[in-house]
Amino acid sequence: MDASTRRVRGTVGLRLVQTDGGAAPGEARSPGEAPAPTRWQPAWASGDDLPPASAAWREGDPVGRRQFLDVGDLVLESGAVLPGVRIAYETWGTLNAAGDNAVLVEHALTGDSHVTGPAEPGHPTPGWWDSLVGPGRPIDTDRWFVVAPNVVGGCQGTTGPASPGPDGRPWGARFPAVTIRDQVAAEIVLADALGIDSWALVIGASMGGMRVLEWAVMAPDRVRGIAPIATTAASSGDQIAWAHAQLAAIRADAGWRGGDYYDAPPGEGPHVGLGIARQIAHTTYRSAIELDTRFGRAPQDGEDPFAGGRYAVQSYLDHHARKLAWRFDANSYLVLTESILSHDVGRGRGGVAAALARATARALVVAVDTDRLYLPAQSEELVAALPRASRVHMVRSDYGHDGFLVEHEQVGAMVAAFLEGR
């Protein structure tokens, strides 16, 4: 089919809308008046239910289960100072008299402190690792005192781009670059405040796994066990490349407004770019096996891809774009993604092997066999360098990187055995 003909028949999942001034469709323009600027809008963001400019938690929103700690000024790895840092966190269970039953759970890129529990005021979605953490579950909160902080640079209560800067305005794009090490430095202050001298386990996947590794290297005397899951010691060129287009999609969105969009009305924020970033990322989170088996070339119900409609897999990605636009913040996505790109546990420490050799904790290294974002080979590298890692524990899954969430029975069995010393 001729490309120009195909374009006339419709553009998959998108529509053009007027965003600034000018005559509305069907209205006459004044002589010499320039055409109104237009902006691509995704089909999932049209209609009466428009996405917020930002879904960041802000002062005055329901607190939910969050607790807060004022960390004070945080000296960053760059030498810059992030003033007045506050950490939002949640806890479950009770710290015992010996203080030796604490477990730290580290969330991934778009996660938060709400690891377990229902959706409720202050928490629009249920806990993201509900199958792993809770009474009677692999990390049993009747036995373990579980702590989950929202990361520095995030958008769910911890200081981030949506937080007020020194002038009272949201930081926006002025928020300084933070590294994985900076985030862990703030968490060390949290551990001090909670009276936790050492963690029985620090566990996390993906970006959370990066913080697990930094804990093991930065404070080896404060970590007795680690579980880095589906992660890497240093972001690779391939991982940086996948992220580059995601960052560009957000910054190219007219609704991003140079990072100062927090006062924009619903539907006028950077949700288009954020949604596209999520679609790119989500493709790397799943496997070709799953997408081909689950969707293949099937059209979306009631739609014709040859007449402007979508394939089912496109509808699936639109769904995930919409979900993120209603629960996350675009600037936080930028800041946290760039912290992932800067991740290199060996930076300034003589390389990865030398850095990981500092770790003294028992190590449960977990990979997903179909992970095309954080390859199992990168977990093999961790095992080779961590002094107390025996082997890679492999999750068998058709779901790719997200197998660490989907295959909760396999992951749970591994974690439970590790906590029992097996």
C-alpha positions in Angstrom: 0.0 0.0 0.0 1.3 3.5 -0.9 2.5 5.3 2.3 0.6 8.5 1.6 -2.7 6.6 1.1 -2.1 4.7 4.3 -1.5 7.9 6.2 -4.8 9.4 5.0 -6.7 6.3 6.2 -5.6 6.9 9.8 -2.7 6.9 12.2 -2.6 4.1 14.7 -3.6 5.0 18.2 -3.1 8.8 17.8 -5.1 11.9 16.8 -4.3 15.5 16.2 -5.7 18.0 18.6 -5.5 21.8 18.8 -3.6 22.9 21.9 -3.0 26.7 21.7 -5.2 29.5 20.4 -6.5 29.9 16.9 -9.9 28.9 15.5 -11.5 25.7 16.6 -12.2 23.1 13.9 -14.9 24.3 11.5 -14.5 28.0 12.6 -13.3 30.7 10.2 -9.8 32.1 10.7 -9.0 35.8 10.6 -7.3 36.9 7.4 -3.6 36.1 7.6 -4.0 34.1 10.8 -1.5 31.3 11.1 -2.8 27.7 11.6 -3.2 26.8 15.2 -0.4 24.7 16.7 -1.3 21.1 16.9 0.0 18.3 19.1 -0.3 14.6 18.8 -2.6 13.1 21.4 -2.9 9.4 22.1 -6.3 7.8 21.7 -6.1 6.6 25.3 -5.9 10.2 26.6 -8.8 11.6 24.7 -12.4 12.2 25.8 -13.6 13.5 29.2 -11.2 11.5 31.4 -7.9 13.4 30.8 -4.7 12.4 32.5 -3.3 14.8 35.1 -0.2 16.9 34.3 1.5 14.9 37.0 0.4 12.0 39.2 3.0 12.8 41.8 2.0 12.7 45.5 1.9 16.3 46.7 1.4 17.9 50.1 -2.3 17.8 51.0 -2.9 14.4 49.3 -3.9 11.5 51.4 -0.9 10.1 53.3 -2.0 6.5 53.3 0.5 4.2 55.0 3.4 6.5 54.3 5.7 7.6 57.1 8.2 10.4 56.6 11.8 11.1 57.7 13.5 14.5 57.2 17.0 13.5 56.2 18.3 17.1 55.9 20.8 18.2 53.2 22.1 15.4 51.0 25.6 15.9 49.5 25.4 14.2 46.1 28.1 12.2 44.3 28.4 15.2 41.9 29.3 17.5 44.8 26.0 19.3 44.6 23.8 19.6 47.7 20.2 18.6 47.6 18.6 20.6 50.5 15.9 19.5 52.9 15.6 15.9 51.7 12.6 13.9 53.0 12.1 10.2 52.6 8.6 8.6 52.4 8.6 5.0 53.5 6.3 2.2 54.7 6.9 -0.5 57.3 5.3 -3.9 58.2 6.0 -6.1 61.2 8.0 -5.2 64.3 11.7 -4.7 64.8 12.7 -7.2 67.5 14.7 -6.4 70.6 17.9 -7.6 69.0 17.3 -5.5 66.0 18.3 -8.3 63.7 15.1 -9.1 61.8 15.0 -6.1 59.4 14.5 -6.5 55.7 14.9 -3.7 53.1 12.8 -3.9 49.9 14.0 -1.7 47.1 11.5 -0.8 44.3 12.2 -0.6 40.6 11.9 2.4 38.3 8.1 3.2 38.5 7.5 1.4 41.8 7.2 3.0 45.2 7.0 2.3 48.9 3.6 0.5 48.7 5.1 -3.0 48.4 2.1 -4.8 49.9 -1.5 -3.9 50.9 -4.7 -2.8 49.1 -5.4 0.2 46.9 -6.7 2.8 49.3 -6.7 6.6 49.7 -3.1 7.7 49.2 -2.3 4.5 47.3 -4.1 4.3 44.0 -2.8 0.8 43.2 -2.4 -2.4 45.3 1.1 -3.4 46.6 3.4 -4.3 43.7 4.9 -7.3 45.5 1.9 -8.4 47.5 2.6 -12.0 46.7 6.1 -11.9 48.3 5.6 -9.7 51.4 3.0 -10.1 54.1 1.8 -12.5 56.9 2.6 -16.1 56.0 4.3 -15.1 52.7 7.9 -15.7 51.8 9.0 -12.5 53.5 6.7 -13.1 56.5 5.8 -9.9 58.2 4.9 -11.9 61.4 8.6 -12.6 61.6 10.5 -9.9 59.7 10.4 -6.1 60.0 10.1 -4.9 56.4 11.0 -1.4 55.3 10.3 0.0 51.9 11.4 3.6 51.0 10.4 5.6 48.0 13.6 6.5 46.3 15.2 10.0 46.1 14.1 11.5 42.8 10.8 9.6 43.0 7.3 11.0 43.0 5.5 9.3 45.9 6.5 11.4 48.9 10.3 11.3 48.8 12.0 14.5 47.6 11.9 14.6 43.8 11.2 16.9 40.9 7.6 17.5 42.0 8.7 18.6 45.5 9.1 22.3 46.4 12.5 23.7 45.7 14.2 26.4 47.8 12.0 29.0 46.1 8.8 27.1 46.9 8.2 26.2 43.3 8.4 22.5 42.2 11.9 21.6 41.3 11.0 20.4 37.8 13.9 20.2 35.5 16.1 22.1 38.0 16.2 18.9 40.2 19.9 17.8 40.3 21.1 14.6 38.9 21.2 11.8 41.5 22.9 8.5 41.3 22.1 5.1 42.7 24.8 5.8 45.3 23.1 9.0 46.3 19.8 7.2 46.8 21.5 4.6 49.0 23.2 7.3 51.0 19.8 8.7 51.9 18.6 5.2 52.8 21.5 4.7 55.2 20.3 7.8 57.1 16.8 6.1 57.2 18.3 2.9 58.6 20.1 4.9 61.3 16.9 6.7 62.3 15.0 3.4 62.5 17.7 1.9 64.8 18.8 -0.7 62.3 22.5 -1.5 62.5 22.3 -4.3 59.9 19.8 -5.7 57.5 19.1 -9.4 57.5 18.3 -9.0 53.8 18.3 -6.2 51.2 16.2 -7.3 48.2 15.2 -5.6 45.0 14.9 -6.2 41.2 15.8 -4.1 38.2 16.7 -0.6 39.4 16.0 -1.9 42.9 18.7 -4.5 42.4 21.2 -1.8 41.6 20.6 -0.3 45.1 20.9 -3.7 46.6 24.4 -4.0 45.1 25.4 -0.5 46.2 24.3 -1.3 49.8 26.5 -4.4 49.8 29.5 -2.3 48.6 28.9 1.0 50.4 28.0 -0.5 53.8 29.2 -4.1 53.9 29.1 -4.2 57.6 25.4 -3.3 57.6 24.2 -6.0 55.2 24.1 -9.7 56.1 22.1 -10.9 53.0 21.4 -9.5 49.6 19.1 -10.6 46.8 19.8 -8.7 43.5 17.2 -9.9 41.0 17.2 -9.3 37.3 19.7 -6.6 37.5 23.3 -5.7 36.6 26.5 -4.3 38.1 26.7 -1.6 35.5 24.3 -0.4 32.9 25.4 -1.6 29.4 25.4 0.2 26.1 22.3 -1.7 25.0 20.4 -0.6 28.2 21.5 3.0 27.7 20.4 2.9 24.1 16.9 1.6 25.0 16.5 4.4 27.6 17.7 7.1 25.3 14.6 7.1 23.2 12.4 7.1 26.3 14.1 10.2 27.6 13.8 11.9 24.2 10.1 11.1 24.0 9.3 12.9 27.2 11.5 16.0 26.4 10.1 16.2 22.9 6.5 16.4 24.2 5.2 20.0 24.1 3.4 19.3 27.3 6.7 18.9 29.1 7.2 22.6 29.0 10.9 22.4 29.8 10.0 20.5 33.0 7.6 23.2 34.4 4.2 21.6 33.8 2.9 21.1 37.3 0.3 23.8 37.1 -1.0 22.6 33.7 -4.6 21.5 33.5 -5.5 17.8 32.9 -4.6 16.7 29.4 -2.0 19.4 29.0 1.0 17.7 30.7 3.7 15.5 29.2 1.5 12.4 29.2 2.1 11.7 25.5 5.9 11.5 25.9 5.6 9.6 29.2 3.2 7.1 27.6 5.5 6.5 24.7 8.5 6.1 27.1 6.5 3.5 28.9 5.6 1.6 25.7 9.2 1.4 24.7 10.2 0.3 28.2 7.4 -2.2 28.6 8.4 -3.9 25.3 11.8 -4.6 26.9 10.1 -5.8 30.1 8.3 -8.6 28.3 9.6 -11.3 25.9 9.2 -12.0 22.2 7.8 -15.4 23.1 5.0 -13.9 25.2 4.1 -11.1 22.8 4.0 -13.4 19.8 2.1 -16.2 21.6 -0.3 -13.9 23.4 -1.0 -11.4 20.6 0.8 -12.3 17.4 -0.7 -10.4 14.5 -4.3 -10.4 15.8 -6.2 -7.1 15.4 -7.7 -5.5 18.4 -11.3 -6.5 18.9 -13.5 -4.3 16.7 -10.6 -2.6 14.9 -9.1 -2.9 11.5 -5.4 -2.2 11.3 -5.8 -1.4 7.5 -8.3 1.3 8.3 -6.6 3.2 11.1 -7.2 0.5 13.8 -4.7 -1.2 16.0 -3.3 -4.7 16.4 -4.0 -6.2 19.8 -0.4 -5.8 20.9 -0.6 -2.1 20.2 -3.8 -1.8 22.3 -1.9 -3.7 25.1 0.9 -1.1 25.0 -1.6 1.8 24.9 -3.2 0.3 28.1 0.2 0.4 29.9 0.9 3.9 28.7 -2.4 5.1 30.1 -1.9 3.3 33.4 1.5 5.0 34.0 0.2 8.5 33.0 -2.4 8.3 35.7 0.1 7.2 38.5 3.5 8.7 37.8 5.5 11.8 37.1 7.4 12.5 33.8 10.2 14.4 35.5 10.7 11.6 38.0 10.9 9.2 35.1 13.7 11.3 33.6 15.6 11.6 36.9 15.4 7.9 37.8 16.1 6.7 34.3 19.3 8.8 34.2 20.3 7.4 37.6 20.0 3.9 36.1 22.1 5.0 33.2 24.9 6.3 35.5 24.9 3.0 37.5 28.3 1.4 37.6 29.2 -0.3 40.9 32.8 -0.2 39.8 33.1 3.5 39.1 36.0 4.9 41.1 36.5 1.6 42.8 38.9 -0.2 40.5 36.2 -1.8 38.4 33.2 -4.1 39.0 35.1 -7.1 40.2 37.1 -5.1 42.7 34.0 -3.3 44.0 31.9 -6.4 44.5 34.8 -8.1 46.2 34.1 -5.7 49.1 30.7 -7.3 49.8 30.6 -9.7 52.8 26.9 -10.6 52.6 25.4 -13.9 51.6 24.1 -13.4 48.1 21.0 -14.8 46.3 21.5 -13.8 42.7 18.3 -14.3 40.6 17.8 -14.0 36.8 14.9 -14.6 34.5 15.8 -16.9 31.6 13.9 -14.8 28.9 15.0 -11.4 30.2 16.1 -9.3 27.2 16.7 -6.1 29.3 19.0 -7.4 32.1 20.5 -10.5 30.5 21.1 -13.6 32.6 24.8 -13.3 31.6 24.9 -10.1 33.7 23.8 -12.1 36.7 26.5 -14.6 35.9 29.0 -11.8 36.2 27.6 -10.9 39.6 28.0 -14.5 40.8 31.6 -14.5 39.6 32.5 -11.4 41.5 30.4 -11.6 44.8 32.4 -13.6 47.3 29.4 -15.4 48.9 27.3 -16.1 45.8 27.1 -19.7 44.8 25.2 -19.7 41.5 22.6 -17.9 39.5 19.1 -19.0 40.6 17.1 -19.0 37.3 13.4 -18.1 37.1 11.9 -20.0 34.1 9.3 -17.8 32.5 7.9 -16.7 29.1 7.3 -13.2 30.5 10.8 -11.8 30.2 12.1 -9.2 32.7 8.7 -8.9 34.4 9.0 -12.5 35.4 10.3 -11.3 38.7 6.8 -10.0 39.4 4.8 -12.6 37.5 6.5 -15.8 38.6 5.9 -15.1 42.3 5.8 -18.8 43.3 9.3 -19.4 41.9 10.8 -16.2 43.3 9.0 -16.6 46.6 10.4 -20.1 47.0 14.0 -18.9 46.4 13.7 -16.0 48.8 12.0 -18.1 51.6 14.8 -20.7 51.3 17.5 -18.1 51.4 16.0 -16.5 54.5 16.0 -19.9 56.2 19.7 -20.2 55.4 19.2 -22.9 52.7 
